[in-house]
C-alpha cells in the first residue's frame, strides 16, 4: 500500500494478470488503451447517476401537483436516490474491485432499465420513491467500476491513466448533472414528468450494448472480469472465498440503517424528532466497532484514519456539494414557485450552470495543480451565495443567470480537483471502493441539502426561504475554504498526470 502522498508504481506492460484484451476481448491491445472504445460505454454509464440526481429538480412541482403533495414531500424523491446511492456507491466499488468492473457495470445498467419502467408507469407517489431507490442502486455501479477499470488498464499497460481521461469522466458527470434541470424541464413541458423516468430505458440499453462490444475483459482471481490493481496477487483457489469474506453484508446493513435513520431525522427539520439522534449515534457506534473488527471492512476506517489527506478530501467534497445541491434544487424550485417561471424556463435559466461547470471541468482536467482550483471554487461558492441572498421576485434575469454561473464554476472545479485527489490518495487495490466513498460523501451532502430545503421552504418555495438557504450556503462555503487551506498535501499535488 502506498502512503497518502505517493502514487503506486506502475509495472511494465504485460507483467500483471490484469492485462486486457482488445476492444472485443481479443488478444491484442488497442492502439490507445484509453481511447474512444473504452471510454464511450464508461461515459454513458457515468452520466446516469448525476443526470437522474438533478433532472428531477424541474419536475418536482409538476409531480407534486399531480399527486397532491408539497415541497417537503417531493424532497423525498431527491433524498431517496441519494440514500440509495450513498450506500450503493462504495458497495459497487467493492464489488468492482472483487468481481470485476465489467460485470458490475452491466448489472447496474439492467437495474436502471427496470427502475425507468417502474417510474414511468408509477400509479402512486410511493412507486416513484421506489423507482428512485432502484435508480440510485443501478446508476451507482458505473463510476466506481470505471475508476477500477482505468486503474486496471494502467497496471496492464504500464501507463498512467492520463489526467484528461479522468477529466472526461468528471466532465460527463458534471455536464449531465448540470444539464439535468434543463433536460427535466424540457421533458416535463413536452412529454410530461413521466418522461424523466422513461428516458433511462434507452440510455441504459445503449450503455449495455456498447459495454458488451467494447469493454475489455480483465482477469481476476475469482472470475472473468478485471478488478483493480493488486487483483493478480490473489490466488485463484481462494478468490471466491476472499470475495465473499470481503463484501461485508452486515457492514452494509449497519451503514444503511445509520443513513436511513439520519435521513428520516433530516427530512423533517421543521418538527425534528430528537429521539432519532441517539439511535443514529448507537448505530454509528456499532458500525464503527464492526468495521474495525473486519479484516476487509465495507468502509475501511483504519485506512481513512491513517490517510488524513483522503479523509479531508471526502469532507471537503461532501461539504461543497451540500452547498451545490442545496442551491441547485432550492433555486430551481424558487424560480418556478417564487418567481413564476415555467418548468422549461426555469431549466433554461439553470443552463449557464451546466456550461460553466463543463468549461471548468475541461480546464481542471488540464491544470497541473489541485490546490488553487479548489480555493477558487470555495470563493466562488461564497460569491454565489451572496447573490442569492439579494434575490427576490423583482430580480432581473441577468442577475438570475449570474447566480447560476457562480455556482456552475465551482461545481466543475470541485469535481475535477477532488476526483484527482482521490485517484492519487487512495490505495491502489481499493480505487473502486475509494471512488465510491467519494460519491457517498457527495450524496450525504445531497441528503442534508434535501432536509434543509424542506426546512426553509415547507410547502412552498419563497424568497425568505431562498435567503435562508443562501445564508447557510455562505457559511458552508467559508468552511470549504478553511478545509482546503488546511490540507497542505494538496499543494503541488497532481503534477503527475500527462
Buried (B, 14 or more C-beta within 10 A) or exposed (E): EBEBEEBBEBBEBEEBBBBBBBBEBEEEBBEEBBEEBBBBBBBBBBBBBBBBBBBBBBBBBBBBEEBEBBBBBBBBBBBBBBBBBBBBBBBBBBBBBBBBBBBBBBBBBBBBBBBBBBBBEBEEBEBBBBBBBBBBBBBBBBBBBBBBBBBBBBBBBBBBBBBBBBBBBBBBBBBBBBBBBBBBBBBBBEEBBBBBBBBBBEBBBBBBEBBEEBBBBBBBBBBEBBBBBBBBEBEEEEBBEBBEEBBBEBBBBBBBBBBBBBBBBBBBBEEBEEEBEEBBEEBBEBBBEBBEEBEBBBBBBEBBEBBEBBBBBBBBBBBBBBBBBBBBBBBBBBBBBBBEBBBBBBBBBBBBBBBBBBBBBBBBBEBEBBBBBBBBBBBBBBBBBBBBBEBEEEBEEEEBBBBBBBBBBBBBBBBBBBBBBBBBBBBBBBBBBBBBBBBBBBBBBBBBBBBBBBBBBBEBBBBEBBBBBBBBBBEBBBBBBEBBEEBEBBEEBBEEBE
